[in-house]
C-alpha cells in the first residue's frame, strides 16, 4: 500500500491537454499521449508543513501523480516528459486495470515491475523532504538488496550500481541467447568465455566485492 498521511491527499484530476499542449513533445509523442493515457490525477502533495518536518531542505514539494492507461504497453517517454518539465519532484503511480507500477525520473526513467495492488508499497522515511525523496527513489528504482545495504553510498552512487547490475543482466541474457544459437565452435567458445566474464562481474558486484 501507499502509506502517505491523510492530510497530504489532493485527488485532483489534471486535464491531459494541460500536459501535451504545453510540453515540448514531438507530434508522435503527442499522439501517444492521447492514445495511451486515460487520465492523470494529482494524488498527494508532500510538503514540510503537512508532514510536520522540523528541518528544511532544498526540495520544497514532492507530488504523487497517478496515470491511468488505456493500454499497458505505453511509451515511457510520456512519463519522462512530464517529469523533466515539472519543477517539483514527482513519483508516478502507473495504473492499467488491476495492475500497478511505480516510476520515477532520476537522470533517466526507472520503473518497477507490474504488480497487484496488495503488492504495492511506498512509505515515507526521512527528516527532510530531501531525505524522503531519496528514499522514495530507492523504493522505486533500486531492486538489488546488495545496493540497498550500501548505507554509506549516496542515492546517485546506488543508482549507478543498480544500473550496472541491470546492464549485466541484460548482456548476460543476450550473450546466452547468442551462444545457444551459434553453430561455429570457435565463436560459441568465445561467447561462452564472454558470458563467464559477465557473470563474474555480476557476482562481484552483487556480493559486495566490487
C-alpha positions in Angstrom: 0.0 0.0 0.0 1.0 3.6 -0.4 1.2 4.8 3.2 1.0 8.6 3.0 -0.6 10.8 5.7 -4.3 11.8 5.0 -3.6 15.5 5.1 -1.3 15.1 2.0 -4.2 13.9 -0.1 -5.2 16.0 -3.0 -7.1 13.8 -5.5 -7.3 16.4 -8.2 -7.8 15.4 -11.9 -5.4 17.2 -14.2 -6.5 17.7 -17.8 -4.3 15.8 -20.3 -4.4 18.8 -22.6 -2.5 20.8 -20.0 0.4 18.4 -20.5 0.6 17.6 -24.2 -0.4 21.0 -25.4 2.3 22.8 -23.4 5.1 20.3 -23.2 7.7 20.4 -26.0 6.7 17.0 -27.4 7.1 15.6 -30.9 4.0 15.0 -32.9 4.4 11.3 -32.5 4.7 11.6 -28.7 1.7 13.9 -28.5 -0.3 11.3 -30.4 0.8 8.6 -28.0 -0.2 10.9 -25.1 -3.7 11.0 -26.4 -3.9 7.3 -27.4 -2.1 5.8 -24.3 -3.2 7.9 -21.4 -6.7 7.9 -20.0 -6.4 10.3 -17.1 -3.8 11.9 -14.8 -4.6 12.6 -11.1 -2.6 14.5 -8.5 -3.0 12.1 -5.7 -0.7 13.6 -2.9 1.3 16.7 -2.2 4.1 16.3 0.3 5.4 19.5 1.9 7.4 20.3 5.0 4.2 21.8 6.6 1.8 18.9 6.0 4.4 16.4 7.1 5.3 18.4 10.2 9.0 18.3 9.4 11.3 20.2 11.7 14.1 20.7 9.2 14.0 22.4 5.8 15.8 21.2 2.7 16.4 22.1 -1.0 13.2 20.2 -2.1 10.0 22.1 -1.3 7.4 19.7 -2.6 7.0 16.1 -3.7 4.0 15.0 -5.7 2.5 11.6 -6.4 0.8 11.5 -9.8 -1.3 8.6 -10.9 -1.5 7.9 -14.6 -4.3 5.6 -15.7 -3.5 4.0 -19.1 -5.7 2.9 -22.0 -3.1 0.2 -22.8 -0.4 -1.5 -20.8 2.3 -1.3 -23.3 2.8 2.5 -23.2 5.7 4.8 -24.2 7.7 5.7 -21.1 8.8 8.9 -22.8 5.4 10.3 -21.8 6.2 10.0 -18.1 9.8 11.2 -18.7 8.5 14.3 -20.5 6.1 15.2 -17.6 8.9 14.7 -15.0 11.5 16.7 -16.9 9.3 19.7 -17.4 7.9 19.9 -13.9 9.7 21.9 -11.2 8.5 19.6 -8.4 9.8 16.1 -7.6 7.4 13.5 -9.0 6.7 9.9 -8.1 4.4 8.2 -10.6 1.8 5.5 -10.0 1.0 3.9 -13.3 -2.3 2.0 -13.5 -3.7 -0.4 -16.1 -6.7 -2.3 -15.0 -5.8 -4.1 -11.7 -2.0 -3.8 -12.5 0.2 -1.2 -10.9 3.7 0.1 -11.5 5.8 2.8 -9.8 8.0 5.1 -11.8 10.5 7.9 -11.1 12.7 10.1 -13.3 16.2 10.5 -11.9 18.6 11.1 -14.7 16.6 8.5 -16.6 13.3 6.8 -16.1 13.1 4.0 -13.6 10.1 1.7 -13.4 9.2 -1.2 -11.2 7.7 -4.4 -12.5 3.9 -4.5 -12.8 2.2 -5.7 -9.6 -1.2 -6.2 -8.0 -2.5 -3.6 -5.6 -1.7 -5.7 -2.5 2.0 -5.9 -3.6 2.2 -2.1 -4.0 4.3 -0.5 -1.3 5.6 3.1 -0.9 6.4 4.6 2.5 7.8 7.9 3.8 11.1 7.9 5.7 13.4 10.9 6.5 13.7 14.1 8.4 13.6 16.4 5.4 11.9 16.3 2.0 15.4 15.7 0.5 15.8 12.5 2.6 12.2 11.5 1.9 12.7 11.9 -1.8 15.9 9.9 -1.8 14.1 7.1 0.0 11.2 7.2 -2.4 13.6 6.9 -5.3 15.3 3.9 -3.6 12.0 2.1 -3.2 11.1 2.7 -6.8 14.4 2.4 -8.7 16.6 0.0 -6.7 15.8 -3.7 -6.6 19.1 -5.1 -5.5 19.4 -5.9 -1.8 23.1 -5.5 -2.1 22.8 -2.0 -3.3 20.2 -1.1 -0.6 22.6 -2.4 2.0 25.2 0.1 1.0 24.2 2.7 3.6 27.5 4.6 3.1 26.6 5.4 -0.6 24.6 8.3 -1.9 21.5 7.8 -3.9 23.4 8.6 -7.1 26.1 6.0 -6.2 23.4 3.4 -5.5 21.6 4.2 -8.8 24.9 3.9 -10.7 25.5 0.5 -9.1 21.9 -0.7 -9.8 22.3 0.5 -13.5 25.4 -1.7 -13.8 23.6 -4.7 -12.4 20.8 -4.2 -14.8 23.2 -3.8 -17.7 25.0 -7.0 -16.8 21.7 -8.9 -16.5 20.8 -7.8 -20.0 24.1 -8.5 -21.6 24.2 -12.0 -19.9 20.8 -12.8 -21.3 21.8 -11.5 -24.8 25.1 -13.5 -24.7 23.4 -16.7 -23.6 20.9 -16.5 -26.5 23.7 -15.8 -29.0 25.8 -18.7 -27.6 22.8 -21.1 -27.8 22.2 -20.2 -31.5 25.8 -20.1 -32.6 26.8 -23.1 -34.8 30.5 -22.5 -35.1 32.5 -24.0 -32.2 35.1 -21.2 -32.1 32.6 -18.4 -32.0 30.5 -20.4 -29.5 33.6 -20.8 -27.2 34.3 -17.0 -27.5 30.7 -16.2 -26.5 30.9 -18.6 -23.5 34.1 -17.0 -22.4 32.5 -13.6 -22.5 29.5 -15.0 -20.7 31.6 -16.3 -17.8 33.3 -12.9 -17.5 30.0 -11.1 -17.4 28.7 -13.5 -14.7 31.9 -13.0 -12.7 31.4 -9.2 -12.8 27.8 -9.6 -11.7 28.9 -11.9 -8.9 31.5 -9.4 -7.6 29.0 -6.6 -7.6 26.1 -8.4 -6.0 28.3 -9.9 -3.3 29.8 -6.5 -2.4 33.3 -7.2 -3.7 33.4 -4.6 -6.4 
